[in-house]
Amino acid sequence: IGGVLGAIFVRCNSYICRYRNEYVLTDKQRLLEVLLVIIGFTCISFLLPLFWNTCSSIPTEVVQWTEQERQLAGQLVPLYCDKNTQYNELGSLFLTDGDTAIKQLFHFKELGNGQDDSTIRSSALLMFLIVYVGVFCITCGLTMAAGMFVPALLAGACFGRIVGHLLHIFDASHAGTYALMGAAAFTSGITRITISLSIMILEATGDMQYVLPLMITTLAAQYFGNLCSEGMDEMKIESMRYPYLVEEEQLGSGPSGPSGSYDATLGCN
């Protein structure tokens, strides 16, 4: 699923890039686009938690939590809520930096055996995921340093955490494990990175027991993503009309498609 979602993301972003290459040409237009995206996402980040209008109690039964989990619980955002006893779930997702939000999704334990007995509920995760992926798709290729790796991990972690909540009902499993796999799957579906992505996530977790499931997840995401579309880097190269080396089997076959038109420039013939 992560590979397919990543491929859909790449396709949607390719349409946005085509529009941007056609209509956003001058420096003033690029600056205006950046300002509109920043203002729009800032308004969303403050208005959605307001309309969410739900305050959750800060976890108190944290005896079995690790010190890192207690510190992460202390970073929950009390937007529009009592700052001493409550926090806003959507506010905690939107107004926390990406690194902290990813750690929270990886490490937070469930508070009970039900789907809604969690630190951040599935409904809040789903709402954040839809909005965040939409904005993320727009900012990829924007004239600003918005990044791609951390947002992809965060979006995938939200998706994986939702799956973890569903499975938590049946076997009381730790939803953070599924958030980890979801982050790997969605990121691999976008970038088509496998081995290096698995190693980076393993270094971040420091737990070698996830080697096999991470490798299976990234390989499956890459395979199903390739069935649906090219990776993000290949799409960007073609949309920007940059020269690149063609596949070995294409050499000597003459111009065929975008890559063939660059053979003479690169001396491949």
C-alpha positions as CSV (number, residue, x, y, z in Angstrom):
1,I,0.0,0.0,0.0
2,G,2.8,2.4,0.8
3,G,4.4,1.8,-2.6
4,V,1.1,2.5,-4.4
5,L,0.4,5.6,-2.3
6,G,4.0,6.8,-3.1
7,A,3.4,6.3,-6.8
8,I,0.1,8.2,-6.7
9,F,2.0,11.0,-4.8
10,V,4.7,11.1,-7.6
11,R,2.0,11.3,-10.3
12,C,0.1,14.1,-8.6
13,N,3.4,16.0,-8.1
14,S,4.3,15.6,-11.7
15,Y,1.1,17.3,-12.8
16,I,1.8,20.2,-10.4
17,C,5.4,20.5,-11.7
18,R,4.1,20.7,-15.3
19,Y,1.7,23.5,-14.3
20,R,4.5,25.2,-12.4
21,N,6.9,25.0,-15.4
22,E,4.2,26.4,-17.7
23,Y,2.8,29.2,-15.7
24,V,5.1,30.1,-12.8
25,L,8.1,31.5,-14.7
26,T,9.2,34.8,-13.3
27,D,10.9,35.5,-9.9
28,K,7.9,37.5,-8.7
29,Q,5.5,34.6,-9.5
30,R,7.7,32.1,-7.7
31,L,7.9,34.4,-4.7
32,L,4.2,34.9,-4.7
33,E,3.6,31.1,-4.9
34,V,5.9,30.5,-1.9
35,L,4.1,33.2,0.2
36,L,0.7,31.8,-0.7
37,V,1.7,28.3,0.4
38,I,3.3,29.5,3.6
39,I,0.2,31.7,4.5
40,G,-2.2,28.9,3.5
41,F,-0.5,26.2,5.6
42,T,-0.1,28.5,8.6
43,C,-3.8,29.3,8.6
44,I,-4.6,25.6,8.3
45,S,-2.3,24.7,11.1
46,F,-4.1,27.1,13.5
47,L,-7.7,26.9,12.2
48,L,-8.1,23.1,12.0
49,P,-7.1,22.5,15.6
50,L,-9.6,25.2,16.5
51,F,-12.4,23.6,14.6
52,W,-11.3,20.2,15.9
53,N,-12.6,21.5,19.3
54,T,-11.5,18.4,21.3
55,C,-9.1,18.5,24.2
56,S,-7.5,15.3,25.4
57,S,-6.1,14.7,28.9
58,I,-2.3,14.5,29.2
59,P,-1.4,10.9,30.0
60,T,-0.8,10.3,33.7
61,E,-0.4,6.5,33.8
62,V,3.1,6.6,32.5
63,V,4.9,4.4,35.0
64,Q,5.9,1.9,32.4
65,W,6.9,4.6,29.9
66,T,10.6,5.2,29.1
67,E,12.2,8.5,29.9
68,Q,12.1,9.4,26.2
69,E,8.4,8.7,26.0
70,R,7.7,10.9,29.0
71,Q,9.7,13.8,27.5
72,L,7.8,13.4,24.2
73,A,4.5,13.5,26.2
74,G,5.7,16.8,27.7
75,Q,6.0,18.2,24.1
76,L,2.3,17.8,23.3
77,V,0.8,21.1,22.3
78,P,-2.0,22.5,24.6
79,L,-3.4,24.7,21.8
80,Y,-6.9,26.1,22.8
81,C,-6.9,23.7,25.8
82,D,-5.9,23.9,29.5
83,K,-2.1,23.9,29.3
84,N,-1.7,22.1,32.7
85,T,-3.9,19.1,32.1
86,Q,-4.9,18.9,28.4
87,Y,-3.5,18.9,24.8
88,N,-4.8,19.3,21.3
89,E,-4.2,16.3,19.1
90,L,-4.2,18.1,15.8
91,G,-2.3,21.0,17.2
92,S,0.4,18.6,18.5
93,L,0.8,17.2,14.9
94,F,0.7,20.5,13.0
95,L,2.7,22.8,15.4
96,T,5.4,20.3,16.4
97,D,8.6,20.1,14.3
98,G,8.7,17.1,12.0
99,D,11.4,15.2,13.9
100,T,9.5,15.4,17.2
101,A,6.2,14.4,15.6
102,I,7.9,11.3,14.0
103,K,9.3,10.3,17.4
104,Q,5.9,10.7,19.0
105,L,4.3,8.5,16.4
106,F,7.0,5.9,16.8
107,H,7.2,5.8,20.6
108,F,3.8,6.6,22.1
109,K,2.1,3.6,23.7
110,E,-1.7,3.0,23.5
111,L,-3.7,4.0,26.6
112,G,-6.1,1.1,26.3
113,N,-7.4,-1.7,24.1
114,G,-9.7,0.3,21.9
115,Q,-9.1,2.2,18.7
116,D,-9.8,5.6,20.4
117,D,-7.7,4.8,23.5
118,S,-4.6,6.2,22.0
119,T,-2.5,9.3,22.6
120,I,-3.4,10.6,19.1
121,R,-6.5,9.1,17.8
122,S,-7.1,7.7,14.3
123,S,-9.5,10.4,13.3
124,A,-6.9,13.1,14.1
125,L,-4.2,11.2,12.3
126,L,-6.4,10.8,9.2
127,M,-7.3,14.4,9.0
128,F,-3.7,15.5,9.5
129,L,-2.5,12.9,6.9
130,I,-4.9,14.2,4.2
131,V,-4.0,17.8,4.7
132,Y,-0.3,17.3,5.2
133,V,0.2,15.1,2.1
134,G,-1.7,17.6,0.0
135,V,0.5,20.4,1.1
136,F,3.6,18.2,0.9
137,C,2.7,17.4,-2.7
138,I,2.6,21.1,-3.5
139,T,5.8,22.0,-1.8
140,C,7.9,19.4,-3.6
141,G,9.5,21.4,-6.4
142,L,8.5,24.8,-4.8
143,T,11.2,27.5,-4.9
144,M,12.1,27.0,-1.3
145,A,14.0,24.5,0.9
146,A,10.9,22.5,2.1
147,G,12.6,19.1,2.1
148,M,11.2,15.7,1.1
149,F,12.7,13.0,3.3
150,V,11.3,14.1,6.7
151,P,7.8,15.0,5.4
152,A,7.7,11.6,3.7
153,L,8.6,9.8,6.9
154,L,6.0,11.8,8.9
155,A,3.2,11.1,6.4
156,G,4.1,7.4,6.2
157,A,4.3,7.2,10.0
158,C,0.7,8.6,10.3
159,F,-0.5,6.1,7.8
160,G,1.3,3.2,9.6
161,R,0.0,4.4,13.0
162,I,-3.6,4.3,11.7
163,V,-3.1,0.7,10.6
164,G,-1.5,0.0,14.0
165,H,-4.6,1.3,15.7
166,L,-6.8,-1.0,13.7
167,L,-4.6,-4.0,14.6
168,H,-4.3,-2.9,18.2
169,I,-8.0,-3.7,18.7
170,F,-7.3,-7.4,18.0
171,D,-3.8,-8.2,19.5
172,A,-2.9,-5.2,21.7
173,S,0.2,-4.6,19.5
174,H,2.4,-1.5,19.7
175,A,1.1,0.9,17.0
176,G,4.5,2.6,16.9
177,T,6.0,-0.5,15.2
178,Y,3.5,-0.1,12.3
179,A,4.2,3.6,12.2
180,L,7.9,2.7,11.6
181,M,7.0,0.3,8.8
182,G,4.5,2.8,7.3
183,A,7.2,5.5,7.2
184,A,9.6,3.2,5.4
185,A,6.9,2.1,2.9
186,F,5.7,5.5,2.0
187,T,9.2,7.0,1.7
188,S,10.4,4.0,-0.4
189,G,7.3,4.4,-2.6
190,I,8.3,8.0,-3.4
191,T,12.0,7.8,-3.6
192,R,12.4,4.0,-4.6
193,I,15.3,3.8,-2.1
194,T,15.6,0.4,-0.4
195,I,18.9,-0.6,1.3
196,S,20.1,2.9,2.3
197,L,16.7,3.8,3.6
198,S,16.5,0.7,5.7
199,I,20.0,1.4,7.1
200,M,19.1,5.0,7.9
201,I,15.9,4.0,9.8
202,L,17.8,1.2,11.6
203,E,20.4,3.7,12.7
204,A,17.6,6.0,14.0
205,T,15.9,3.2,15.9
206,G,19.0,1.4,17.1
207,D,17.1,-1.9,17.1
208,M,18.4,-4.7,14.8
209,Q,15.2,-6.8,15.2
210,Y,13.6,-4.7,12.5
211,V,16.1,-5.5,9.8
212,L,14.0,-8.2,8.0
213,P,10.6,-6.5,8.2
214,L,12.1,-3.2,7.0
215,M,13.9,-4.8,4.1
216,I,10.7,-6.6,3.1
217,T,8.7,-3.4,3.4
218,T,11.0,-1.2,1.4
219,L,11.5,-3.8,-1.4
220,A,7.7,-4.4,-1.7
221,A,7.1,-0.6,-1.7
222,Q,9.7,-0.1,-4.5
223,Y,8.3,-3.0,-6.6
224,F,4.7,-1.9,-6.5
225,G,5.7,1.7,-6.9
226,N,7.6,0.9,-10.0
227,L,4.5,-0.8,-11.4
228,C,2.6,2.4,-11.2
229,S,5.0,5.2,-12.0
230,E,8.7,6.3,-12.0
231,G,10.4,7.5,-8.8
232,M,10.5,11.1,-7.7
233,D,14.0,11.7,-8.9
234,E,13.4,10.3,-12.4
235,M,10.2,12.3,-12.7
236,K,12.1,15.5,-11.7
237,I,14.9,14.9,-14.2
238,E,12.4,14.5,-17.1
239,S,10.2,17.4,-16.1
240,M,13.3,19.7,-15.8
241,R,14.6,18.3,-19.1
242,Y,18.0,17.6,-17.6
243,P,20.4,15.3,-19.5
244,Y,20.9,11.8,-18.0
245,L,22.5,8.5,-19.0
246,V,20.2,6.1,-20.7
247,E,19.9,2.4,-19.8
248,E,22.5,0.1,-21.3
249,E,20.0,-1.8,-23.5
250,Q,18.9,1.5,-25.1
251,L,22.3,2.3,-26.5
252,G,22.6,2.2,-30.2
253,S,18.8,2.0,-30.7
254,G,18.6,5.7,-31.8
255,P,16.4,8.4,-30.3
256,S,13.5,7.0,-28.5
257,G,11.6,9.2,-26.0
258,P,13.1,11.9,-23.8
259,S,16.3,10.0,-23.0
260,G,17.2,9.3,-26.7
261,S,17.2,13.0,-27.5
262,Y,20.2,13.5,-25.2
263,D,22.3,10.6,-26.6
264,A,24.4,12.9,-28.9
265,T,25.0,15.4,-26.1
266,L,26.3,12.7,-23.7
267,G,28.3,10.8,-26.4
268,C,26.4,7.6,-25.7
269,N,26.1,6.7,-29.4
